[in-house]
Amino acid sequence: MNPGFGAAELIIIVILALVVVGPKDLPLMMRKAGRFIGQMRAMARDFQNSFDELGREAELSELKKEVEALKKANPVSEVTDELRAAEADLKRSALDKAHPRAAKPTKPALGDEAMLPLNPEAEPVPDASSEAPPAQSRQD
């Protein structure tokens, strides 16, 4: 029982109900009061269950976040990413440097001035061999 209601208070409430309602309608009123109290308890239980469910959903979302963080902090993927970055860096540096056994570029012959620009801003001199012969028109 509730600590607020003692035996003396309950006896007074039953006597008042018997006087006010009467002995004929008292069982019907008690049934209705019992149903009402049952409905109130069911509503309170549903309310508490919904809060519990919200708490579980919040915990699940936190757990999902932690799992995702653990997946992202996977040491194997970190090492794999570092190895891929190192491989790309090595490939980049290999492309920048010439191979030690590769042929070195030769300097143009002294008499070939077309290969050496005297004035860097000037247009290159066209080579005589690179000019195309004028197109001959065919008349049939």
VOBA-1610 file (N, C-alpha, C; in pm, whole numbers, padded with zeros to 5 digits, always signed):
BEGIN
Met+00083-00117+00000Met+00000+00000+00000Met+00088+00124+00000Asn+00025+00233-00036Asn+00098+00359-00036Asn+00123+00405+00107Pro+00236+00468+00129Pro+00262+00515+00265Pro+00169+00631+00304Gly+00105+00696+00206Gly+00016+00808+00236Gly-00120+00763+00287Phe-00159+00637+00254Phe-00291+00589+00297Phe-00270+00478+00399Gly-00321+00499+00515Gly-00315+00395+00618Gly-00449+00324+00626Ala-00464+00233+00722Ala-00587+00157+00739Ala-00702+00247+00780Ala-00673+00343+00862Ala-00779+00433+00910Ala-00834+00517+00795Glu-00750+00565+00709Glu-00796+00646+00595Glu-00879+00563+00498Leu-00837+00439+00473Leu-00913+00351+00383Leu-01051+00320+00439Ile-01063+00298+00567Ile-01192+00269+00629Ile-01284+00390+00615Ile-01231+00509+00632Ile-01311+00632+00618Ile-01358+00648+00474Ile-01273+00620+00376Ile-01310+00631+00233Ile-01418+00530+00199Val-01409+00406+00248Val-01509+00303+00221Val-01643+00341+00283Ile-01643+00393+00403Ile-01768+00435+00468Ile-01832+00551+00393Leu-01753+00650+00350Leu-01806+00762+00271Leu-01865+00714+00139Ala-01794+00621+00072Ala-01844+00568-00055Ala-01974+00492-00033Leu-01986+00416+00075Leu-02106+00341+00105Leu-02223+00436+00132Val-02199+00546+00201Val-02304+00642+00233Val-02343+00720+00108Val-02246+00766+00028Val-02274+00851-00087Val-02336+00769-00200Val-02278+00655-00234Val-02324+00578-00349Val-02437+00483-00310Gly-02427+00426-00197Gly-02528+00330-00154Gly-02477+00189-00174Pro-02537+00094-00096Pro-02490-00044-00103Pro-02523-00112-00235Lys-02627-00064-00304Lys-02668-00128-00429Lys-02569-00098-00542Asp-02524+00024-00555Asp-02437+00065-00666Asp-02288+00061-00630Leu-02255+00026-00507Leu-02114+00025-00466Leu-02031-00077-00544Pro-02077-00201-00567Pro-01994-00295-00644Pro-01970-00247-00789Leu-02073-00186-00853Leu-02056-00133-00988Leu-01955-00019-00991Met-01964+00070-00890Met-01870+00182-00884Met-01727+00132-00859Met-01709+00031-00778Met-01576-00025-00750Met-01518-00089-00876Arg-01606-00159-00955Arg-01559-00217-01081Arg-01510-00108-01175Lys-01589+00000-01189Lys-01551+00111-01276Lys-01421+00177-01228Ala-01411+00193-01096Ala-01288+00253-01040Ala-01168+00162-01067Gly-01187+00031-01055Gly-01078-00065-01083Gly-01035-00059-01229Arg-01134-00052-01320Arg-01101-00042-01463Arg-01027+00089-01493Phe-01075+00196-01430Phe-01011+00326-01451Phe-00865+00322-01402Ile-00845+00265-01285Ile-00709+00254-01231Ile-00623+00165-01321Gly-00682+00057-01372Gly-00609-00031-01465Gly-00569+00041-01593Gln-00662+00122-01648Gln-00629+00200-01768Gln-00519+00300-01740Met-00524+00364-01622Met-00420+00461-01586Met-00284+00391-01575Arg-00284+00273-01514Arg-00157+00199-01502Arg-00105+00158-01640Ala-00195+00116-01730Ala-00153+00076-01865Ala-00094+00196-01941Met-00160+00311-01925Met-00106+00431-01991Met+00030+00468-01933Ala+00046+00459-01803Ala+00175+00489-01740Ala+00282+00390-01786Arg+00244+00262-01799Arg+00337+00159-01845Arg+00380+00186-01990Asp+00282+00222-02077Asp+00315+00255-02216Asp+00407+00376-02225Phe+00378+00475-02141Phe+00461+00596-02138Phe+00604+00561-02096Gln+00617+00478-01994Gln+00749+00438-01947Gln+00820+00352-02051Asn+00746+00262-02116Asn+00806+00178-02221Asn+00855+00261-02338Ser+00781+00366-02374Ser+00827+00451-02486Ser+00956+00524-02449Phe+00967+00568-02323Phe+01092+00631-02280Phe+01207+00530-02278Asp+01177+00409-02233Asp+01280+00305-02233Asp+01326+00275-02376Glu+01230+00269-02468Glu+01264+00243-02608Glu+01350+00356-02666Leu+01316+00480-02633Leu+01398+00593-02678Leu+01539+00583-02623Gly+01551+00542-02497Gly+01683+00524-02437Gly+01762+00415-02507Arg+01695+00303-02540Arg+01763+00195-02611Arg+01807+00239-02750Glu+01721+00317-02819Glu+01758+00367-02952Glu+01878+00461-02944Ala+01881+00544-02840Ala+01995+00634-02822Ala+02122+00554-02795Glu+02110+00450-02713Glu+02226+00365-02686Glu+02270+00294-02812Leu+02174+00246-02893Leu+02209+00178-03018Leu+02279+00274-03114Ser+02230+00397-03123Ser+02295+00492-03213Ser+02436+00523-03165Glu+02455+00533-03033Glu+02589+00555-02981Glu+02679+00435-03011Leu+02626+00314-02995Leu+02704+00195-03026Leu+02740+00188-03174Lys+02645+00227-03260Lys+02673+00228-03404Lys+02784+00328-03435Lys+02779+00445-03371Lys+02885+00545-03392Lys+03020+00491-03346Glu+03022+00421-03233Glu+03147+00365-03183Glu+03200+00258-03277Val+03110+00174-03331Val+03152+00070-03425Val+03208+00134-03551Glu+03143+00238-03603Glu+03193+00307-03721Glu+03329+00370-03694Ala+03346+00426-03575Ala+03474+00486-03539Ala+03582+00379-03532Leu+03548+00262-03479Leu+03645+00153-03475Leu+03679+00103-03615Lys+03579+00100-03702Lys+03607+00058-03841Lys+03698+00157-03910Lys+03676+00286-03884Lys+03759+00388-03947Lys+03900+00387-03887Ala+03912+00351-03762Ala+04042+00349-03695Ala+04108+00213-03707Asn+04072+00137-03807Asn+04128+00006-03829Asn+04277+00020-03862Pro+04368-00038-03783Pro+04510-00021-03810Pro+04554-00082-03943Val+04487-00186-03987Val+04523-00248-04114Val+04496-00151-04228Ser+04382-00083-04224Ser+04352+00012-04331Ser+04446+00130-04326Glu+04488+00171-04206Glu+04584+00281-04196Glu+04717+00243-04260Val+04764+00122-04230Val+04890+00076-04288Val+04877+00063-04439Thr+04763+00011-04485Thr+04741-00002-04629Thr+04742+00135-04697Asp+04677+00232-04635Asp+04675+00367-04692Asp+04816+00426-04697Glu+04895+00404-04591Glu+05031+00456-04589Glu+05116+00390-04697Leu+05098+00259-04716Leu+05174+00188-04820Leu+05135+00238-04959Arg+05007+00262-04982Arg+04964+00314-05111Arg+05021+00454-05136Ala+05025+00536-05032Ala+05081+00671-05047Ala+05230+00664-05077Ala+05301+00572-05009Ala+05444+00557-05035Ala+05469+00507-05175Glu+05384+00414-05221Glu+05399+00361-05358Glu+05377+00472-05460Ala+05275+00553-05439Ala+05249+00663-05532Ala+05364+00764-05530Asp+05421+00789-05413Asp+05534+00881-05402Asp+05656+00826-05476Leu+05680+00696-05461Leu+05793+00635-05532Leu+05773+00639-05684Lys+05653+00614-05729Lys+05626+00620-05873Lys+05646+00761-05925Arg+05599+00860-05847Arg+05616+01000-05886Arg+05764+01038-05895Ser+05843+00994-05797Ser+05985+01029-05798Ser+06057+00954-05908Ala+06011+00833-05941Ala+06075+00757-06050Ala+06047+00824-06184Leu+05931+00883-06200Leu+05899+00951-06325Leu+05978+01081-06339Asp+06010+01144-06227Asp+06083+01270-06231Asp+06230+01250-06267Lys+06291+01142-06226Lys+06433+01117-06251Lys+06449+01031-06376Ala+06557+01059-06448Ala+06589+00976-06565Ala+06658+00849-06517His+06641+00743-06590His+06705+00617-06556His+06855+00634-06574Pro+06939+00577-06486Pro+07084+00598-06498Pro+07144+00541-06626Arg+07084+00438-06684Arg+07138+00381-06808Arg+07070+00436-06932Ala+06980+00534-06914Ala+06909+00590-07029Ala+07006+00673-07112Ala+06978+00682-07242Ala+07062+00759-07334Ala+07051+00906-07300Lys+07165+00973-07298Lys+07167+01115-07268Lys+07139+01192-07396Pro+07067+01304-07387Pro+07038+01381-07508Pro+07167+01437-07568Thr+07174+01434-07699Thr+07293+01484-07769Thr+07273+01629-07806Lys+07384+01700-07818Lys+07379+01840-07858Lys+07369+01845-08010Pro+07298+01944-08064Pro+07286+01954-08210Pro+07421+01992-08273Ala+07436+01955-08396Ala+07560+01985-08468Ala+07577+02136-08481Leu+07702+02181-08497Leu+07729+02324-08501Leu+07668+02392-08622Gly+07658+02327-08733Gly+07606+02391-08854Gly+07455+02394-08861Asp+07388+02334-08769Asp+07241+02327-08775Asp+07182+02437-08688Glu+07168+02560-08745Glu+07116+02671-08668Glu+06965+02664-08648Ala+06897+02588-08727Ala+06752+02577-08712Ala+06717+02511-08579Met+06808+02432-08528Met+06783+02361-08403Met+06809+02451-08282Leu+06898+02552-08299Leu+06931+02639-08187Leu+06861+02773-08204Pro+06770+02808-08121Pro+06707+02940-08133Pro+06803+03047-08080Leu+06823+03150-08158Leu+06910+03259-08115Leu+06835+03353-08024Asn+06713+03379-08060Asn+06630+03469-07981Asn+06511+03386-07928Pro+06499+03371-07798Pro+06392+03285-07747Pro+06253+03338-07779Glu+06237+03473-07794Glu+06106+03527-07826Glu+06072+03515-07973Ala+06172+03497-08056Ala+06148+03491-08200Ala+06083+03358-08235Glu+06008+03362-08345Glu+05943+03241-08392Glu+06048+03149-08453Pro+06029+03020-08443Pro+06128+02928-08502Pro+06126+02939-08655Val+06241+02924-08710Val+06256+02930-08854Val+06210+02798-08912Pro+06116+02803-09009Pro+06069+02675-09066Pro+06179+02610-09149Asp+06183+02482-09140Asp+06282+02405-09213Asp+06236+02388-09357Ala+06326+02391-09450Ala+06292+02380-09592Ala+06233+02244-09624Ser+06278+02143-09556Ser+06227+02009-09585Ser+06088+01988-09527Ser+06051+02072-09428Ser+05921+02055-09366Ser+05810+02124-09443Glu+05845+02211-09538Glu+05741+02278-09616Glu+05680+02179-09713Ala+05552+02181-09723Ala+05481+02091-09815Ala+05480+02154-09952Pro+05495+02076-10057Pro+05488+02131-10193Pro+05348+02181-10222Pro+05334+02283-10303Pro+05201+02335-10333Pro+05115+02227-10398Ala+04991+02229-10362Ala+04899+02126-10412Ala+04870+02152-10558Gln+04880+02047-10637Gln+04850+02058-10779Gln+04706+02023-10800Ser+04638+02105-10879Ser+04498+02081-10902Ser+04483+01990-11022Arg+04400+01900-11013Arg+04375+01805-11123Arg+04249+01848-11195Gln+04262+01857-11321Gln+04146+01892-11400Gln+04112+01776-11490Asp+04011+01710-11465Asp+03969+01595-11546Asp+03853+01627-11633
//
